[in-house]
């Protein structure tokens, strides 16, 4: 991302992977009610009738999926806290070198 070498491709790849994990988790949580409804239709031998799927509770499934995704975001945010006795130091430039954000022990 720059000729000065301030950005390492490995770091960017790791960040993309972590973001992709969050997006896929939220997508799966949103799709869970739809998958459950499809399984229910299949178990009741109603899957062959596409009219059943169209006339199904799509609005309720979408609202439930959105609620699952929001709860998932809340749970993920609550478990991504700083380690005990540590403080977050934001990313900054030091002597022309990019120093990423990190947690450091608090000095008393």
N, C-alpha and C positions, 0 to 999 in steps of 0.2 A: 504494500500500500504506500510505500514511499521508498525513495532511494537511500535514505539515511539508515535504513535497517531498523527503524524504531518499532516496527510491527513484525512479529514473528508469525509465519503461516501456521505453525503448530498451535499457537495460542488462539488464533482466529478459528481454526478448525474445531478446537475444543469448545469455544464459545458457541459456534453454530450447532454443534452436537447437543450442547446443553439446552439451547433455545428450542431445537427441534424436539427434544424430549418433552419439554413443557407443552409445546403446541400439540404433539401427538397425545399426550396425557389428557389434555382438555378435549380434544376431538373424540377420543374414546369415551370419556365421561358423557359428552353430549350425545353420542350415538347409542349409549347403553339402553335407553328406553325404547328406541326404535328396534334394536336387535332383540330385546325382550319381547316386544309385540310381535315381531316376525316369528320368533320361536313359538310363541303362544298360538299364532295362527297355524303354524305348521303342525304342532302337536294336536290341534283340534281339527285337522284335515280341512282347513279353510284356506290354505295358502294358494290353491289353484284359482280361487276367485279373486281376481285383481280388484273387483269392485269393493270387496271387503277391505282391502288395503286402502283404497281411496276414501272410502266412507268411514275409516277408522278415526280414532281420536288424535289426529295429527297435531292439532293445536296443543292439546294436553301433553303429548309426547315431547313436542318442542319446548314447552315451558318447563317440563320436568328435566329435559336435557340441559337447558340453560341453568336451572337450579343446581344440578349435579356439577356442572362446570364451575359455577361460582363457588360452591362449597369446596370443590377441589382446589381452586385458586387460594381460598382462605386457608385451607389446611397446609398447602405447600408454603404459603407465606409465613404461617405460624411456626413451622419447623425449620425455617431457614434463618434462624437467629444467630447472633454472635456467640462464640464459645464463652464459657464462664470466665470472667476476669479478663476479657479482651475488648478492645475498642477498634472500630473500623477506621482505617486511614484511606481516604479517597485517592484515586489515581492522580498522578501529577507528573510534571516534567522536572527532572533533576539533572543538571549539567548536560542538557540536551538529550537525555535518555528518558524514555517513557517508563515510569514506575507504576505498575498496575495496582489497583486497590487491594487491600488486604486487612486482615485482623492482626493486631499487635497486642501483646500483654500490657496491661496498665501498670505503669511504674508508680509506686506509692512513695 
